[in-house]
């Protein structure tokens, strides 16, 4: 978590970035896909996705 993530959490960028939880923030994301739902077609278990610094993605 970095300062920008805290600003997003606190609503500084509310018009551009949603703050409803759960949400994955930031530009320091790392990891591997552990599981996918039955409707997922473009990501597989073991993939190492990345996000750009301007991306916020919703997760469940």
PEQUI-V250517 format. One record per backbone hydrogen bond with DSSP energy under -0.5 kcal/mol. CO is the residue of the C=O (numbers start at 1). NH is the residue of the N-H. E is the energy in kcal/mol with one decimal. If there is no record, write none. Layout:
co=CO nh=NH e=E
co=CO nh=NH e=E
This chain:
co=2 nh=6 e=-1.6
co=3 nh=7 e=-2.2
co=4 nh=8 e=-2.4
co=5 nh=9 e=-2.6
co=6 nh=10 e=-2.1
co=7 nh=12 e=-2.4
co=8 nh=11 e=-1.8
co=11 nh=14 e=-1.5
co=13 nh=16 e=-1.8
co=13 nh=17 e=-2.7
co=22 nh=59 e=-0.8
co=23 nh=25 e=-0.6
co=24 nh=57 e=-1.3
co=33 nh=46 e=-2.6
co=37 nh=40 e=-1.4
co=44 nh=47 e=-2.4
co=47 nh=33 e=-2.8
co=47 nh=49 e=-0.6
co=52 nh=55 e=-2.0
co=57 nh=24 e=-2.2
